């Protein structure tokens, strides 16, 4: 990472940290973009160089999640199955940070339930992520998946992650290890029919 990239990453994280503190203390709707910028010791114009809105700031790791999935797809082995690739992507996300388990994750779930604009942003973000990953997965496994089956597989995967987070973070943040294990369990349950299907097709025929 170059010095310029490091500086940008630090400024971006400072905005996220400042927003998290203010959201916890004052609430989402009572916190302005100017408040966040001031707390991070930057100008409002700088804020918009990193996030298009307050809603965007609640989803700072969306690109990282997509990148993890793309990396897992591109780095697949010759015998990897689509469910294995998705589960590997999940482990990469867990290694990179606490986006699934930290303070902002708990606030995000609360605001999705309470604030229509955040709920709309969450739905749009999830839709965009699922579509991109499904398209890439279908392209990587053309013999096993078409557009519909890839969308169904990714939808089950993303839904399992969301369900596990709702169950765990409804009352506040949890330690990353607990959340990661719960999310892995949920996704394994959701993908079990797909895993079983792949196993059956790998088994030699009875003679």
GIBELVEN-V243064 format. One record per backbone hydrogen bond with DSSP energy under -1.0 kcal/mol. NH is the residue of the N-H (numbers start at 1). CO is the residue of the C=O. Records with the same first field share a line. If there is no record, write none. Layout:
BEGIN
NH = CO ; CO
END
This chain:
BEGIN
6 = 2
7 = 3
8 = 4
9 = 5
10 = 6
11 = 7
12 = 8
13 = 9
14 = 10
15 = 11
16 = 12
17 = 13
18 = 14
19 = 15
20 = 16
21 = 17
22 = 18
23 = 19
24 = 20
25 = 21
26 = 22
27 = 23
36 = 32
37 = 33
38 = 34
39 = 35
40 = 36
41 = 38
42 = 37
47 = 43
48 = 44
49 = 46
50 = 47
51 = 47
57 = 53
59 = 56
62 = 59
65 = 61
66 = 62
67 = 63
68 = 64
69 = 65
70 = 66
71 = 67
72 = 68
73 = 69
74 = 70
75 = 71
76 = 73
80 = 77
85 = 81
86 = 82
87 = 83
88 = 84
89 = 85
90 = 86
91 = 87
92 = 88
93 = 89
94 = 90
95 = 91
96 = 92
101 = 98
102 = 98
106 = 102
107 = 103
108 = 104
109 = 105
110 = 106
111 = 107
112 = 108
113 = 109
114 = 110
115 = 111
119 = 115
120 = 116
121 = 117
122 = 118
123 = 119
124 = 120
125 = 121
126 = 122
127 = 123
128 = 124
129 = 125
130 = 126
131 = 127
132 = 128
133 = 129
134 = 130
135 = 131
136 = 132
137 = 133
138 = 134
139 = 135
140 = 136
141 = 137
144 = 141
145 = 141
150 = 146
151 = 147
152 = 148
153 = 149
154 = 150
155 = 151
156 = 152
157 = 153
158 = 154
159 = 155
160 = 156
161 = 157
162 = 158
163 = 159
164 = 160
165 = 161
166 = 162
167 = 163
168 = 164
169 = 165
172 = 169
174 = 101
179 = 175
180 = 176
181 = 177
182 = 178
183 = 179
184 = 180
185 = 181
186 = 182
187 = 183
188 = 184
189 = 185
190 = 186
191 = 187
195 = 191
196 = 192
197 = 193
198 = 194
199 = 195
200 = 196
201 = 197
202 = 198
203 = 199
END
